[in-house]
Amino acid sequence: MLILFLSLGVVTLTLLFLLVISGSDFGRVENQKADELPAEENPVVVMDEKAEDSPGDSDNGVPDPLPERAGEPVQIILSFAGDITVTRGMQETLMINDHEYDFTRAFAGVSGAFGEADLSIATLETLINTMAPYDTYNAPPDLLEALKAIGVHHLNLATEHMMDLGFDGLKATKLEVTRLGMEYSGYLSQSELEGIISVNGVKIAVLAYTYGLSDEGRVLTGKTGLEEIPIFSIQKVLEGIRTVRAQGADLVVVLPHWGTKNVEIVTEGMRKTAQQMAEAGADLIIGTHPNVVSEAGFIETKRADGRMHETLVCYSIGGLLTEARNDDNAAGMILNVGIEYDPGTRNCRIRNCWPVPLYIYQDRINDRRIWRTLNVLDEEQLGQVSEPVRTKAHEAMARVKSVTGDIER
């Protein structure tokens, strides 16, 4: 009986020992199988290194398409106006006293023209430097306050006169613009990066370049300072487009200050340059400098993302305020562009486009000549001017319509 009891105990201990060993081996085998599973069957989530990388950039600077993201399309409106020039004679007619100027009178006729814009841009063809005498290309800060009051958000500084007072004058202008909470483009110092503006979640890059500098500007700039000035060259422009695309810009606006003063003809060189900018990734190309309205149209290109893209080009948008008195100079426009942004594909599409014709004329108040800009579509404003001015305003509208008919939608 004792022998039987001892035998049963040995068997029991043996069985317990085997169970322990088997349990250990089972766990080890299961772990080995988990390690050996193909990645798609492995219950452990392994992050793809590429998923954490920023989107790749193609050779022409257009980012490769991102994975589609959920979100409704975003609608925004951009508005563009032309050159703003205020000679000393124009300034004096708007002077209240030795230290104050009322430029709101010059722009009262376009007070509501920028009302729909999410981003409005104009070209400032003058400096704003209170430490230097005011003259043809240096105006008091009151001009900026009037522009802000009518709804201008952003000023292009890249013109031939941007260096007429040297770097001190340009930096003073930049400070006055930012002091009023406005934005600028066309000046890039070594310590700054070209900015990208976020408008309702759409990242917009504004790149501005001038064909050259005035004689005064060239002397004051010197060879060593040219690297900070956006002098137009196709290589520089294409590199700028590639850079902002790589930085995440969804929409690229290029503002070339080009062409010939008072000449509306578009040269083959300008057409070729616009084509190159469109292929590189420019969505909107809005030209200034001639101070007359010129041809506008669309350029269709296939970019590195494999999609067909439409670029709007207006070779010259005319003036917003000028002293020039011939009929061509007196006709300007505010060009409104409706953009639809798809956050899933990061693609921007030009949804609609409509110009607002402007007429710049001389008015007289208390024996003073005052230059005013008139929205020709504003019937209330038209009703307040003389019949000869209304006739000229309609002629200006016809001139604008003749060059923008192909882009209206």
C-alpha positions in Angstrom: 0.0 0.0 0.0 2.8 2.3 0.9 4.6 1.5 -2.4 1.4 2.3 -4.4 1.0 5.7 -2.6 4.6 6.7 -3.3 4.3 5.7 -7.0 1.2 7.9 -7.4 3.0 10.8 -5.8 5.9 10.5 -8.2 3.6 10.4 -11.2 1.8 13.5 -10.0 5.0 15.5 -9.5 6.2 14.4 -13.0 2.9 15.5 -14.6 3.1 18.9 -12.8 6.7 19.3 -14.0 5.8 18.5 -17.6 2.9 21.0 -17.5 5.2 23.8 -16.4 7.8 23.0 -19.1 5.1 22.8 -21.7 3.6 26.2 -20.7 7.0 27.9 -21.0 7.7 26.4 -24.4 4.2 27.4 -25.7 4.8 31.0 -24.8 8.2 31.0 -26.4 6.9 29.4 -29.6 4.0 31.9 -29.8 6.4 34.9 -29.4 8.6 33.5 -32.2 5.6 33.2 -34.5 4.6 36.7 -33.8 8.0 38.0 -34.7 8.1 36.0 -37.9 4.7 37.1 -39.2 4.6 39.3 -42.4 4.1 42.9 -41.5 0.5 43.0 -42.6 -0.4 40.1 -40.4 1.7 41.2 -37.4 -0.6 42.6 -34.6 2.1 45.0 -33.6 1.6 48.4 -35.6 4.8 49.4 -37.3 5.0 53.0 -38.5 6.2 53.5 -42.1 9.2 55.9 -41.9 7.9 57.6 -45.1 4.7 58.6 -43.3 6.6 60.9 -41.0 8.6 62.5 -43.8 7.4 65.8 -45.3 6.0 65.5 -48.8 8.6 65.0 -51.4 9.4 67.8 -53.8 9.6 67.3 -57.6 12.3 68.9 -59.6 10.2 71.9 -60.4 9.4 72.6 -56.8 5.7 71.5 -56.8 5.1 69.2 -53.8 4.1 65.6 -54.5 0.4 65.1 -53.7 -0.4 64.5 -50.1 -2.7 61.8 -48.9 -6.3 63.0 -49.2 -7.7 64.7 -46.1 -11.3 65.1 -45.1 -12.8 68.6 -45.3 -15.2 70.7 -47.3 -13.8 72.9 -50.1 -12.8 76.4 -49.0 -13.9 79.5 -50.9 -11.7 82.7 -50.8 -11.6 85.9 -52.8 -8.4 87.7 -53.7 -8.5 91.3 -55.0 -5.7 93.0 -56.9 -5.2 96.7 -57.6 -2.4 98.5 -59.5 0.2 101.1 -58.9 -0.2 103.9 -56.3 1.7 107.0 -57.2 1.3 110.3 -55.4 3.5 113.2 -56.6 4.3 116.1 -54.3 1.7 118.2 -56.2 -1.0 115.5 -55.4 0.0 115.4 -51.8 -0.3 119.2 -51.4 -3.8 119.2 -52.7 -4.8 116.8 -49.9 -2.9 118.6 -47.1 -5.0 119.6 -44.1 -2.1 121.3 -42.2 1.7 121.1 -42.2 1.6 117.6 -40.6 -1.7 116.0 -41.8 -3.0 114.8 -45.2 -6.5 113.5 -46.0 -6.0 110.8 -48.7 -9.4 109.4 -48.0 -10.8 112.0 -50.4 -8.7 110.5 -53.2 -10.1 107.0 -52.5 -13.7 107.8 -51.5 -15.0 106.5 -54.8 -13.6 103.0 -54.2 -14.5 102.8 -50.5 -16.5 99.6 -51.0 -14.7 98.0 -53.9 -12.6 95.7 -51.7 -15.4 94.6 -49.4 -15.6 91.0 -50.6 -11.9 90.3 -50.5 -10.3 87.9 -48.0 -6.9 89.2 -49.2 -6.4 92.5 -51.2 -3.1 93.5 -52.7 -1.9 96.8 -54.3 1.4 98.1 -55.5 3.0 101.0 -53.6 5.1 102.9 -56.0 6.3 105.3 -53.4 8.2 105.2 -50.1 6.9 106.2 -46.7 9.8 107.8 -44.8 9.0 110.5 -42.3 12.7 111.3 -41.9 13.0 112.5 -45.5 11.3 115.3 -47.3 8.1 114.3 -49.1 8.3 114.3 -52.8 7.2 112.4 -55.9 8.3 109.1 -54.5 8.1 109.7 -50.8 4.7 110.1 -49.2 3.4 110.7 -45.7 2.0 107.7 -43.6 -1.5 109.1 -44.0 -1.5 107.4 -47.5 -1.2 104.0 -45.8 -4.0 104.8 -43.4 -6.3 105.7 -46.3 -5.4 102.5 -48.1 -6.2 100.4 -45.0 -9.5 102.3 -44.6 -10.7 101.2 -48.0 -9.7 97.6 -47.4 -6.2 97.1 -48.7 -4.4 94.4 -46.7 -1.1 93.8 -48.5 1.3 96.1 -50.3 3.8 95.2 -52.9 7.0 97.2 -52.4 9.0 95.9 -55.4 9.1 98.8 -57.8 11.9 100.7 -59.5 11.6 103.4 -56.8 11.9 101.1 -53.8 15.6 102.2 -53.3 15.3 105.9 -54.1 16.0 106.7 -50.4 18.4 103.8 -49.9 17.9 100.9 -47.4 16.9 103.4 -44.7 14.0 104.6 -46.7 12.9 101.0 -47.6 13.1 99.8 -44.0 11.2 102.9 -42.8 8.5 102.0 -45.4 8.3 98.4 -44.2 8.0 99.6 -40.6 5.2 102.0 -41.4 3.3 99.3 -43.2 3.6 96.8 -40.4 2.8 99.4 -37.8 -0.6 99.7 -39.3 -1.1 95.9 -39.2 -0.7 95.6 -43.0 1.5 93.1 -44.8 4.1 93.6 -47.5 6.0 91.7 -50.1 9.0 92.6 -52.4 11.7 93.1 -49.8 13.7 90.2 -48.4 16.6 91.0 -46.1 19.1 88.4 -45.2 17.6 87.9 -41.7 14.1 87.3 -43.0 12.3 84.5 -44.9 9.7 85.1 -47.6 6.4 84.9 -45.7 3.4 82.6 -46.4 0.0 84.1 -45.5 -2.7 81.9 -44.2 -6.2 83.0 -45.4 -9.1 80.9 -44.1 -6.7 77.9 -43.9 -5.3 78.4 -47.4 -1.5 79.0 -47.4 -0.8 81.8 -49.9 2.7 82.9 -51.0 3.1 86.4 -52.5 6.3 86.8 -54.5 7.1 90.3 -55.9 9.9 91.4 -58.2 10.9 94.5 -60.1 12.6 94.7 -63.5 15.2 97.1 -62.1 15.9 100.3 -60.1 15.8 104.0 -60.9 19.1 105.8 -61.3 19.0 107.1 -57.7 18.2 103.6 -56.5 21.1 102.0 -58.3 23.6 104.5 -56.9 22.3 104.1 -53.3 22.0 100.3 -53.4 25.5 99.5 -54.8 26.6 96.1 -55.8 26.7 94.7 -52.3 23.1 95.4 -51.6 21.5 93.9 -54.7 21.1 90.5 -53.1 18.5 91.9 -50.7 16.5 93.5 -53.6 14.1 91.4 -55.7 15.5 92.3 -59.1 13.6 90.2 -61.7 15.4 87.3 -63.3 13.6 84.2 -64.5 16.1 82.0 -62.5 15.3 84.0 -59.3 11.6 83.8 -59.9 11.5 80.1 -60.6 13.6 79.4 -57.6 11.3 81.5 -55.4 8.3 79.6 -56.7 10.0 76.2 -55.9 11.0 77.4 -52.5 7.5 78.5 -51.3 6.0 75.3 -52.8 8.4 73.3 -50.8 7.5 75.3 -47.7 3.9 74.3 -48.1 2.2 77.1 -50.1 -1.1 76.0 -51.5 -1.5 79.1 -53.8 1.4 81.0 -55.3 0.9 84.7 -56.5 3.7 86.3 -58.5 3.7 90.1 -58.9 6.1 91.1 -61.6 6.8 94.9 -62.0 7.7 94.7 -65.7 6.9 96.0 -69.2 7.2 99.5 -70.5 5.7 102.6 -69.0 2.5 103.7 -70.8 2.7 100.8 -73.2 0.0 98.1 -73.2 1.7 95.8 -75.7 2.7 92.4 -74.4 6.0 91.2 -75.8 6.9 87.6 -76.7 9.4 87.7 -73.9 6.7 88.4 -71.3 4.6 85.6 -72.7 7.4 83.2 -72.5 8.3 84.2 -69.0 4.7 83.9 -67.9 4.6 80.4 -69.4 7.7 79.4 -67.4 6.3 80.8 -64.2 3.0 78.9 -64.7 4.8 75.6 -65.4 6.9 76.1 -62.2 3.8 76.5 -60.1 2.5 80.1 -60.2 -1.3 80.2 -59.9 -1.8 84.0 -60.4 0.5 86.4 -62.2 -0.5 90.0 -61.8 1.7 92.6 -63.5 2.3 96.2 -62.8 4.4 99.2 -64.0 3.0 100.2 -67.4 0.2 102.2 -65.6 -2.2 101.1 -68.3 -4.4 98.0 -68.4 -3.2 95.2 -70.7 -4.1 91.8 -71.9 -5.3 89.1 -69.4 -5.9 85.4 -70.0 -5.3 81.8 -68.8 -2.4 79.5 -69.2 -3.0 75.7 -68.9 0.0 73.6 -67.9 0.6 70.0 -66.6 2.7 70.1 -63.5 4.6 67.5 -61.6 1.6 66.3 -59.7 0.2 65.0 -62.9 -2.8 67.3 -62.9 -3.7 70.1 -65.4 -3.5 73.5 -63.8 -4.9 76.8 -64.9 -2.8 80.0 -64.2 -4.4 83.4 -64.5 -2.1 86.1 -66.0 -2.9 89.8 -66.2 0.2 91.4 -67.8 -0.7 94.9 -66.5 -3.5 95.8 -64.1 -3.1 99.6 -64.6 -3.1 102.2 -61.8 -5.0 102.7 -58.6 -4.0 106.3 -58.3 -1.9 108.4 -60.7 -1.4 112.0 -61.8 -1.0 111.0 -65.5 -3.8 112.4 -67.5 -4.1 110.6 -70.8 -7.1 108.3 -71.3 -5.0 105.0 -71.1 -3.5 106.0 -67.7 -6.9 107.0 -66.3 -8.3 103.5 -66.8 -7.5 101.0 -64.1 -9.1 98.0 -62.4 -9.5 96.0 -59.3 -9.3 92.4 -60.3 -11.2 89.9 -58.2 -10.4 86.2 -58.3 -12.5 83.6 -56.6 -10.5 80.5 -55.5 -11.8 77.1 -54.4 -9.3 75.2 -52.3 -9.7 71.4 -51.8 -8.0 70.4 -48.5 -8.0 66.8 -49.5 -5.8 67.3 -52.6 -4.4 70.7 -51.6 -5.4 71.9 -55.1 -6.6 75.4 -55.8 -9.0 76.1 -58.6 -9.9 79.5 -60.1 -13.7 79.4 -59.7 -14.5 82.9 -61.0 -12.9 86.1 -62.0 -14.4 89.6 -62.4 -12.8 93.0 -62.9 -14.1 96.3 -61.4 -13.2 99.1 -63.8 -11.8 102.2 -62.3 -11.5 105.8 -63.6 -8.9 108.2 -62.2 -9.8 111.9 -62.7 -9.3 115.4 -61.5 -11.8 117.1 -59.3 -11.9 120.6 -58.0 -12.7 121.5 -54.4 -12.3 125.1 -53.2 -10.1 125.9 -56.2 -7.9 122.9 -55.5 -7.3 120.1 -57.9 -7.8 116.7 -56.3 -7.1 113.4 -58.0 -9.8 110.8 -57.3 -10.4 107.2 -58.2 -13.9 106.2 -59.1 -15.5 102.7 -59.2 -17.3 102.8 -62.5 -19.7 100.1 -61.4 -20.9 102.1 -58.5 -24.0 103.9 -59.7 -24.2 106.1 -56.6 -20.7 107.4 -57.1 -21.3 107.9 -60.8 -24.4 110.0 -60.0 -22.2 112.4 -58.0 -19.9 113.4 -60.8 -20.4 115.6 -63.9 -21.6 114.4 -67.2 -18.2 114.7 -68.9 -16.6 112.6 -66.1 -19.3 110.0 -66.4 -18.6 109.8 -70.2 -14.9 109.3 -69.6 -15.6 106.8 -66.9 -17.7 104.7 -69.3 -14.8 104.9 -71.8 -12.4 103.6 -69.1 -14.8 100.7 -68.4 -14.9 99.8 -72.1 -11.1 99.8 -72.2 -10.9 97.5 -69.2 -13.6 95.2 -70.7 -11.6 95.0 -73.9 -8.6 93.4 -72.2 -10.4 91.2 -69.6 -13.3 89.7 -71.6 -11.5 86.4 -71.9 -11.1 85.9 -68.1 -14.6 87.0 -66.9 -16.5 84.0 -65.5 
